[in-house]
Amino acid sequence: MRIARTIPEARAAVASLRANARCLGLVPTMGALHAGHISLVRAARAACDAVVATIFINPTQFASGEDFAQYPRTFEADCALFESEGVDLLFAPEAAEMYPEGFCTVVEIEGVSDRLDGQSRPGHFRGVATVVARLFNIVAPDKAFFGQKDAAQVAILRRMVRDLNFPLELIVCPIVRDPDGLALSSRNRYLSPEDRGHALALARALCRIEERIVAGIFDSASLLEAGRAILAEEPAIRLDYLRIVDPDTLEDLPNARHGALVAVAAWVGSARLIDNLLIP
């Protein structure tokens, strides 16, 4: 596996891969890898001739007071995992490479980026869209792979790809969970054993909502009330939001119709966790 630290190095390495690869896949990450990330790499390996992964902890998507300084950094272990999974190129730039002095161009998806996590974390999705647009421009992949756990991010990036006519396919892979139901996240490392037990309420709340939908209840207010009742059983959880929204616009829906997204975010200890359910 080749490692590129600068944009010119990455572009040269991509050009070399292109000589023998008709389809190039991209898996962007912030490192601190877990099985969810590896599922994206494996999906990319199955669909593409060559795979580029990235590790970049993007400072522009963290607001003041968030966990940028504490975000887990496990570069050597991440490199070993990527290499064992057959990644061809790892692009791991420093912040100064992605945001050189004088950098002032941003990508903002108006409206959508102010909903869900965008409402709770102003400017977050501007940072996400800007850095992903840069990665698309540098790597020029045919397919880019993201996880369903970051459902609001997926909505933002789908709109960006469409509006800016990026010539690529954005592929969304299913949420990967631990056997107890907790959605995998790099921030799960922040959880104490006690916090982890509390965090399982997020998945339980989604399951309760799903059970009610299967039983024929579709009114969003009733469904959200049932989900909040589960979360209220864990006083250690500080709920940010529990919403039923359109998965493309992230606007609230009065009914949990086919394809609706049930999304939750909450603080458990020092960790802000997200999870979601797509109504089948």
Number of C-alpha atoms within 10 A of each C-alpha: 15 12 18 19 13 15 17 11 13 22 17 13 20 23 14 11 19 15 8 11 15 11 16 24 30 29 24 23 18 18 23 20 22 14 13 22 25 16 19 24 25 16 18 25 20 12 14 18 16 23 28 29 25 21 21 16 21 19 16 18 20 19 14 9 7 12 15 15 11 8 16 17 16 12 15 10 13 16 20 11 15 21 15 10 15 15 23 19 22 24 24 23 18 15 13 10 12 16 16 10 8 6 9 7 8 13 16 19 17 10 12 20 26 19 19 23 22 18 14 13 17 16 18 21 27 20 20 22 23 19 22 16 19 15 18 19 12 15 22 20 25 17 20 22 23 25 19 21 23 17 26 24 22 20 19 25 22 17 17 19 17 12 10 9 9 17 13 16 15 19 17 18 16 12 20 20 15 10 7 9 15 21 21 21 22 18 16 18 13 18 17 14 9 11 18 16 14 19 27 16 21 29 23 16 24 25 16 18 27 22 13 16 17 11 9 9 15 18 16 21 15 13 24 18 14 16 26 20 12 18 25 14 11 16 10 15 20 15 18 16 16 23 22 28 24 19 20 18 15 23 16 18 17 12 16 24 17 11 14 20 25 27 25 24 21 19 16 25 17 13 18 20 21 23 22 24 21 19 17 9
